Amino acid sequence: MTSSLTLARVQGDLDVLSRAGLDLDDFLAEATASVGRAVPWVGACVGTHDPATMMLTSARKYGVLEADNEHDRLFGIIEYGTDDATSFRALATSDHRAVGVHVVTAGDVERSERMTRLMQPVFGFADEARLLFRDGSGVWGCMAVFRGGDEARFGEQEVDFLGTLSASFARGVRAGILTRLAAAPAPALSTGGPAVVIVDAHDDIAQISLGAEERLAQLGGDAHRGDPLSLVTSLVGAARRSASAPGAALPRARVRTASGEWLLLHASPLSGARGAVGDVVVTIEEARPPEIVALVVAAFGLTPRERDVTRLVLQGVETKEIAAGLHMSAYTVQDHLKSVFEKAGVRSRRELISRVYFDQYVPRMGDDVGPLGWFVG
């Protein structure tokens, strides 16, 4: 086991990195490397999630996994389409922030379909530890670290230590989302048709529109980035599971491109013969402002009451009306606003509105910007 001094230093480093206002790529690269000093790994995969749906929104790889994207699509199907007690979605609904597959399965890692279909036969990994990026504002991402057959399995103490880093990672991801400002409007797609991907019952891409190819290309990046189609297959796996659960919401994810454009990806299963789920249609479109405003506000790490106050401020409601509507005193509203301003890094209502709308979304709208009420309707 790593020395207590090293563990403390890594915890301190993660806390500092999460408060440094780093770009998302820089934060995750430095934080993942730091974890390796306390919990050694040969390969690591880090994902970000839409906190409203727990769907994958990006993936980055380090160590022996860097630039190895050949099997990313299969990962998406397995991770979201199978019932595994160590999946990130299962972890998000539990009281745990980290798990070790070897520990959870009492050494019988073959109980994990992810291990038997992918991690063992393809990569030669013998064990995996997983960490959820969670704080009081939600779940913002995840990390999986791996060891080979000749290395020691992840022990309970190592898994427990990973759990102590959960809030720092969540804070760093939230900050990273806010550091990337919206760029100038991206060039129009070469095709005016819908951006659609159809995945068949055998998990193969049956059809893909030109618009979808262009959209997915915008989600690429450097050598650390995973295959953007893993986001599509993750939605496919989740859509198939939702089809077997009456009333379940269809999977969707708000995803940001390298240029700062926000996209909305959502999936719908198509019934085949005798009601069986066959093809799944994934649609990619530019996200509407209300969806992005909600995500940006959540990234500030506000309490539920602070979110209520912020929502009304963004609608232009005055303090007295906010107090009456939320059944609190005007002084309490001001106290909440003071906390909101501090967390958002602003000093006034006007700066808050600019931080939410104009930094994160409006630059992409060009000159076609209506009243602010249009954004929160």
C-alpha positions in Angstrom: 0.0 0.0 0.0 1.2 3.5 -0.8 2.5 5.5 2.1 0.1 7.8 4.0 2.3 10.8 3.1 1.9 10.1 -0.6 -1.9 9.6 -0.2 -2.2 12.9 1.6 -0.2 14.7 -1.1 -2.3 13.3 -3.9 -5.5 14.3 -2.1 -4.0 17.8 -1.7 -2.9 18.0 -5.3 -6.4 17.0 -6.5 -8.0 19.6 -4.3 -5.7 22.3 -5.7 -6.2 21.2 -9.3 -9.9 21.2 -8.9 -9.9 24.8 -7.8 -7.4 26.1 -10.4 -9.9 26.8 -13.1 -8.2 24.5 -15.6 -9.6 23.6 -19.0 -11.3 20.2 -18.8 -8.6 18.4 -20.9 -5.8 19.8 -18.7 -7.5 19.0 -15.5 -8.4 15.4 -16.3 -4.9 14.7 -17.7 -3.1 16.1 -14.6 -5.6 14.7 -12.1 -5.4 11.2 -13.7 -1.6 11.2 -13.6 -1.7 12.3 -10.0 -4.0 9.4 -9.0 -1.4 7.0 -10.5 1.1 8.0 -7.8 -1.2 6.7 -5.1 -3.1 3.9 -6.9 -0.8 2.7 -9.7 -2.4 1.7 -13.0 -1.3 0.7 -16.5 -4.3 2.1 -18.3 -7.0 4.6 -17.4 -10.2 5.8 -19.1 -12.0 9.0 -17.9 -15.5 9.9 -19.0 -17.7 12.9 -18.4 -21.5 12.5 -17.9 -24.6 14.5 -18.4 -25.6 14.9 -14.7 -29.3 14.8 -15.6 -29.2 11.4 -17.3 -25.8 9.8 -16.4 -25.1 9.3 -20.1 -21.6 9.5 -21.5 -20.6 12.8 -23.0 -16.9 12.4 -23.6 -14.1 9.9 -23.0 -10.3 10.3 -22.6 -7.7 7.5 -22.3 -4.3 7.3 -20.8 -1.4 4.8 -20.5 -1.7 1.7 -22.6 -5.2 2.7 -23.7 -4.1 6.0 -25.3 -5.2 6.2 -29.0 -6.7 2.6 -28.8 -10.3 3.3 -29.9 -11.1 0.2 -31.9 -13.4 -1.3 -29.3 -15.1 1.9 -27.9 -18.4 1.1 -29.6 -18.6 -2.3 -27.9 -17.8 -0.6 -24.6 -20.8 1.7 -25.0 -23.2 -1.2 -25.7 -21.9 -3.2 -22.7 -21.7 -0.4 -20.3 -25.3 0.9 -20.9 -27.0 -2.1 -22.3 -26.2 -4.8 -19.7 -27.1 -5.3 -16.1 -23.7 -5.1 -14.3 -23.4 -4.3 -10.6 -20.2 -2.4 -11.3 -21.5 -0.2 -14.1 -21.3 3.5 -13.6 -25.0 3.9 -13.6 -25.4 1.2 -10.9 -22.6 3.0 -8.9 -24.5 6.3 -9.2 -27.6 4.8 -7.6 -25.6 3.2 -4.7 -24.0 4.7 -1.6 -20.5 4.0 -3.0 -18.2 6.4 -4.8 -15.7 3.8 -5.9 -15.6 0.0 -6.5 -13.1 -2.6 -7.4 -14.3 -5.4 -9.7 -12.1 -8.0 -8.0 -13.4 -7.0 -4.5 -17.1 -6.8 -5.5 -17.0 -10.2 -7.2 -14.9 -11.8 -4.5 -12.3 -12.6 -7.1 -14.8 -14.0 -9.7 -14.4 -11.1 -12.2 -16.0 -13.3 -14.9 -19.3 -12.3 -13.3 -18.8 -8.9 -15.1 -19.7 -9.1 -18.7 -17.5 -6.0 -19.3 -14.5 -8.0 -18.1 -15.2 -11.2 -19.9 -16.2 -9.7 -23.3 -13.8 -6.8 -23.4 -11.3 -6.0 -20.7 -9.7 -9.5 -20.3 -9.7 -10.9 -23.9 -9.0 -7.7 -25.7 -6.7 -5.7 -23.4 -5.4 -8.4 -21.0 -6.6 -6.6 -17.9 -7.2 -8.7 -14.8 -8.8 -6.1 -12.6 -10.5 -2.7 -12.8 -11.3 0.0 -10.2 -13.9 2.6 -10.8 -14.5 6.0 -9.3 -17.6 8.2 -9.7 -17.2 12.0 -9.8 -19.9 13.1 -7.4 -20.6 16.0 -5.2 -23.7 17.8 -3.8 -24.6 19.1 -7.3 -24.7 15.7 -9.0 -22.6 13.1 -10.9 -20.3 14.7 -13.4 -18.1 11.8 -14.7 -16.2 8.7 -13.9 -12.8 7.1 -14.0 -11.8 3.5 -14.6 -8.2 2.3 -13.9 -6.8 -1.1 -14.9 -4.1 -3.6 -14.0 -2.7 -6.5 -15.9 -2.5 -10.2 -15.0 1.0 -9.9 -13.5 0.1 -7.0 -11.2 -1.6 -7.0 -7.8 -5.4 -6.6 -7.8 -6.9 -3.4 -6.5 -7.4 -3.8 -2.7 -10.1 -2.4 -0.5 -7.9 0.3 0.9 -7.0 1.5 -2.6 -10.7 1.6 -3.6 -11.6 3.4 -0.4 -8.9 6.0 -1.2 -10.2 6.5 -4.7 -13.6 7.3 -3.1 -12.1 10.2 -1.2 -11.2 11.9 -4.5 -14.8 11.9 -5.8 -15.8 15.4 -4.9 -12.5 16.9 -6.1 -12.9 15.3 -9.5 -16.5 16.5 -9.7 -15.5 20.1 -8.8 -12.7 20.0 -11.4 -15.1 18.8 -14.1 -17.7 21.4 -13.3 -15.0 24.1 -13.5 -13.7 22.7 -16.7 -17.1 22.9 -18.3 -17.3 26.6 -17.5 -13.9 27.5 -18.7 -14.6 26.8 -22.3 -16.4 29.8 -23.8 -18.7 29.5 -26.7 -16.9 30.1 -30.0 -18.0 31.9 -33.0 -20.8 30.1 -34.9 -19.5 26.9 -36.6 -19.8 26.6 -40.4 -23.2 25.3 -41.5 -23.4 21.6 -42.2 -22.8 20.7 -45.9 -26.2 19.0 -45.9 -29.4 20.4 -44.6 -30.9 17.0 -43.8 -31.2 15.4 -40.4 -28.2 14.2 -38.4 -29.2 10.6 -37.8 -27.4 7.4 -37.0 -29.2 4.0 -37.2 -27.7 1.1 -35.3 -29.1 -2.4 -36.1 -29.9 -5.3 -33.9 -26.3 -6.6 -34.4 -24.8 -3.3 -33.0 -23.6 -2.3 -36.5 -24.0 1.1 -38.0 -26.7 0.4 -40.5 -27.1 4.0 -41.8 -25.5 7.4 -41.0 -26.4 10.7 -42.5 -23.8 13.1 -43.8 -24.9 15.6 -41.1 -24.2 13.0 -38.4 -20.8 12.3 -39.7 -19.9 16.0 -39.6 -21.4 16.4 -36.1 -19.4 13.4 -34.8 -16.2 14.6 -36.4 -16.7 17.8 -34.3 -16.5 15.7 -31.1 -13.1 14.3 -31.9 -9.9 15.6 -30.4 -6.3 14.7 -29.6 -4.8 11.2 -29.1 -6.4 10.9 -25.6 -10.0 11.2 -27.0 -12.1 8.1 -27.5 -14.2 7.3 -30.5 -17.2 9.7 -30.7 -19.3 6.8 -31.8 -19.0 5.4 -28.3 -21.4 8.1 -27.3 -23.9 6.8 -29.9 -23.6 3.2 -28.8 -23.9 4.2 -25.2 -27.3 5.7 -26.1 -28.2 2.6 -28.1 -27.5 0.3 -25.1 -29.5 2.5 -22.8 -32.4 2.8 -25.3 -32.7 -1.0 -25.5 -32.8 -1.2 -21.8 -35.5 1.5 -21.6 -37.6 -0.4 -24.1 -38.0 -3.2 -21.6 -39.0 -0.9 -18.8 -42.5 0.7 -19.4 -42.5 4.4 -18.7 -38.7 4.7 -18.7 -37.4 8.0 -20.2 -35.5 7.7 -23.5 -31.8 8.3 -23.1 -30.4 11.7 -24.0 -27.1 13.6 -23.5 -26.0 17.2 -23.8 -22.5 17.1 -25.4 -20.0 19.9 -26.1 -17.8 20.0 -29.2 -14.2 21.1 -29.2 -15.2 24.5 -30.5 -17.7 25.0 -27.7 -20.9 24.2 -29.6 -23.6 22.3 -27.5 -25.3 19.3 -29.1 -28.2 17.2 -28.0 -28.0 13.5 -28.7 -31.1 11.3 -28.1 -32.0 7.7 -29.0 -35.3 5.9 -29.8 -35.6 2.1 -30.2 -37.6 0.8 -33.1 -39.7 -2.3 -32.6 -39.0 -5.3 -34.8 -40.9 -8.4 -35.5 -43.2 -9.5 -32.7 -42.3 -6.4 -30.7 -38.6 -7.2 -30.3 -36.3 -4.2 -30.2 -34.3 -4.1 -33.4 -32.8 -0.9 -34.8 -32.2 2.2 -32.7 -32.2 5.7 -34.1 -29.9 8.3 -32.6 -30.5 11.9 -33.6 -27.9 14.6 -33.2 -29.1 18.3 -33.2 -27.9 21.6 -31.8 -29.1 21.9 -28.2 -31.7 24.5 -27.4 -30.6 27.3 -25.0 -32.9 26.3 -22.0 -31.2 22.9 -21.9 -27.8 24.4 -21.8 -28.7 27.1 -19.3 -29.9 24.4 -16.9 -26.6 22.5 -17.3 -24.4 25.7 -16.8 -26.3 26.7 -13.7 -25.9 23.2 -12.3 -22.1 23.4 -13.0 -21.9 26.3 -10.5 -22.5 23.8 -7.7 -25.5 25.6 -6.3 -27.8 24.3 -3.6 -31.4 23.6 -4.6 -32.6 26.9 -3.1 -29.8 28.8 -4.8 -30.9 27.2 -8.1 -34.4 28.4 -7.5 -33.2 32.0 -6.9 -30.9 31.9 -9.9 -33.7 30.6 -12.2 -35.8 33.6 -11.2 -33.0 36.1 -11.5 -32.3 34.9 -15.1 -36.0 35.5 -15.8 -35.6 39.1 -14.7 -37.6 38.8 -11.5 -36.9 41.4 -8.8 -35.9 40.5 -5.3 -39.2 41.3 -3.7 -41.0 39.1 -6.2 -38.5 36.3 -5.7 -39.0 36.5 -1.9 -42.8 36.3 -2.3 -42.7 33.5 -4.8 -40.3 31.4 -2.7 -41.8 32.3 0.6 -38.7 33.8 2.1 -37.6 37.2 3.2 -35.8 39.6 0.9 -32.7 39.4 3.2 -32.6 35.6 2.7 -32.9 36.1 -1.1 -29.9 38.5 -0.9 -27.9 36.0 1.2 -28.6 33.3 -1.5 -27.6 35.7 -4.2 -24.3 36.5 -2.5 -23.5 32.8 -2.4 -24.5 32.4 -6.0 -22.3 35.3 -7.1 -19.4 33.8 -5.2 -19.8 30.3 -6.7 -20.3 31.8 -10.2 -17.4 34.1 -9.9 -19.4 37.3 -10.5 -20.4 40.4 -8.5 -23.8 41.4 -9.8 -27.0 40.2 -11.5 -25.8 41.6 -14.8 -22.5 39.7 -14.6 -24.4 36.5 -13.7 -26.6 36.8 -16.7 -23.5 37.4 -18.9 -21.7 34.4 -17.3 -24.6 32.1 -18.1 -25.9 33.3 -21.5 -23.2 35.3 -23.2 -20.1 33.3 -22.2 -21.7 29.9 -22.8 -24.2 30.2 -25.5 -25.1 33.6 -27.1 -21.9 34.1 -29.1 -23.1 31.1 -31.2 -26.3 32.9 -31.9 -24.7 35.7 -33.9 -27.0 38.8 -34.2 -30.2 36.7 -33.9 -30.6 37.2 -30.1 -34.0 37.8 -28.6 -35.0 38.7 -25.1 -33.6 36.7 -22.2 -37.0 35.2 -21.5 -36.6 33.2 -24.7 -33.7 31.3 -23.1 -35.4 30.1 -20.0 -38.9 29.4 -21.4 
